[in-house]
C-alpha cells in the first residue's frame, strides 16, 4: 500500500526556485525528485532520519528535504527543500 505525498506551498516554491536558478541541472533535479517520491510513497517512516514528532529529513542529492509523516492518514507532507551543495 502506497503513501500519499503532498507538498507544502513553501516547499513547492523552494523547489521551483531551485529548478529556475539551475536550468543546466534539470535532469539531475528531476532524477532526485523521482527517487524522493518513490522512497516516500514506499516507506516514509524508513526514509532518511527522524527528527521527532513525525518530522524527518532525507538526502536525495543534490536535495535535502524536510518532511512530516502522518501514519494514521498514510500521508507525507514535504515541508522544505534546499540544495545540499551549490550546483556549478
C-alpha positions in Angstrom: 0.0 0.0 0.0 1.5 3.3 -1.0 1.5 6.6 0.9 0.2 9.9 -0.5 2.9 12.5 -0.9 1.9 16.2 -0.8 3.9 19.4 -1.0 3.5 22.4 1.4 3.3 25.6 -0.7 6.6 26.8 0.8 8.4 23.6 -0.3 6.8 23.8 -3.8 8.1 27.4 -4.2 11.5 26.4 -2.9 11.8 23.6 -5.5 10.6 25.8 -8.3 13.2 28.4 -7.4 15.9 25.7 -7.3 14.9 24.5 -10.8 14.6 28.0 -12.2 18.1 29.0 -10.8 19.8 25.9 -12.1 18.4 25.2 -15.6 21.5 23.2 -16.6 20.8 20.6 -13.8 17.1 19.9 -14.7 17.8 16.2 -15.4 19.7 15.7 -12.1 17.0 17.5 -10.2 14.2 15.5 -11.9 16.0 12.3 -11.0 16.4 13.3 -7.4 12.6 14.1 -7.3 11.7 10.8 -8.8 13.9 8.9 -6.3 12.5 11.0 -3.4 8.9 10.5 -4.4 9.4 6.7 -4.8 11.1 6.5 -1.4 8.3 8.5 0.3 5.5 6.6 -1.3 7.0 3.2 -0.4 8.3 3.8 3.2 8.4 7.3 4.5 9.0 6.1 8.1 12.1 4.4 6.9 13.4 7.2 4.7 16.1 9.5 6.0 16.5 10.4 9.6 14.0 11.0 12.4 13.8 14.5 13.9 10.9 13.6 16.4 7.2 14.1 16.3 6.8 12.6 12.9 9.3 15.0 11.4 12.1 13.6 9.2 14.9 14.7 6.9 16.2 12.9 3.9 19.0 13.5 1.4 18.4 12.9 -2.3 21.5 14.5 -3.8 21.6 17.3 -4.5 18.5 17.9 -2.4 17.9 18.0 1.3 14.2 17.5 2.2 12.3 18.0 5.5 9.0 16.2 5.7 6.3 15.2 8.1 4.7 11.7 8.3 1.1 11.2 9.3 0.8 7.4 9.7 -2.9 7.4 10.5 -3.6 9.0 7.2 -0.8 7.4 5.3 0.2 10.9 4.2 3.6 12.6 3.8 3.9 16.3 3.6 7.1 17.8 2.2 7.9 20.9 4.2 11.2 22.3 3.0 13.6 21.7 0.1 17.1 23.0 -0.3 20.3 22.2 -2.1 22.9 20.1 -0.2 25.7 21.9 -2.1 26.0 24.6 -4.7 25.4 23.4 -8.2 28.0 24.7 -10.6 
